[in-house]
């Protein structure tokens, strides 16, 4: 009788272990969202465009600092850190990275009909040409 119990326990363990291995090795069925069905809320368009513009400015301001850090690391003999910094610099300077930022900004502008921050929409729309600035016939802006 004890042999039957041991055999049954071994068989049950093998079955449960086998199903666990199969479940673990099976790919997760996460439904992928196709790019065409992603939704961007146009309420946030101006903020998103401003963030993209800020990031581009931050990248431009940060590249000299990264290059200086890479030179210091190389001078200190830390070639591994210098190589990592050079890879990061190359990634930030790549045309693909800049094109992706520009493509995202233009897609937001096209979908939401919002100009990029700092972009003008026609003559007389630049800084210092709005109402209350003394350059036109508009009413005085009140605070």
C-alpha positions, 0 to 999 in steps of 0.5 A, spaced: 500 500 500 505 504 501 508 503 494 502 505 491 502 512 495 509 513 493 507 512 486 501 516 486 505 522 489 511 521 484 506 521 479 502 527 481 508 531 482 511 530 475 504 532 472 504 538 476 511 540 475 510 538 467 504 543 467 508 549 471 514 548 466 509 548 460 506 554 463 512 558 464 515 557 457 509 559 454 509 566 451 505 571 455 499 573 451 499 581 452 495 584 446 500 589 442 497 596 441 498 597 434 501 604 433 495 606 429 490 605 435 494 609 440 490 615 442 494 622 444 490 627 448 490 634 444 489 637 451 496 636 453 499 638 446 502 644 448 505 641 454 508 635 450 511 640 445 514 644 450 517 638 454 520 636 447 523 643 446 525 643 453 529 636 452 532 639 446 535 645 449 537 640 455 541 636 450 544 642 447 546 644 453 548 638 456 553 635 451 559 639 452 558 637 460 558 630 457 564 631 453 568 634 459 566 628 463 568 623 458 575 627 457 576 627 465 574 620 465 579 618 460 584 622 463 583 619 470 584 612 467 577 610 467 576 608 460 569 604 461 566 610 464 569 614 458 566 609 453 559 609 456 559 617 456 561 617 449 556 612 447 551 616 450 554 622 446 553 619 440 546 617 441 544 624 443 547 627 437 545 621 432 540 624 426 535 618 428 534 621 435 533 628 433 529 625 427 524 622 432 523 628 436 522 632 430 517 627 428 513 626 434 513 634 435 510 634 427 505 629 429 502 632 435 502 639 431 498 635 425 493 631 429 492 637 434 493 643 430 497 646 435 503 650 433 510 649 437 512 653 442 515 659 440 513 658 433 509 663 429 503 663 425 503 669 421 506 676 420 505 680 426 505 674 431 512 674 434 514 677 441 512 684 442 506 684 437 500 682 441 495 687 444 497 692 449 505 692 447 504 699 443 505 696 436 498 695 434 491 698 435 489 692 440 486 694 447 490 694 453 491 688 456 489 688 463 492 684 469 
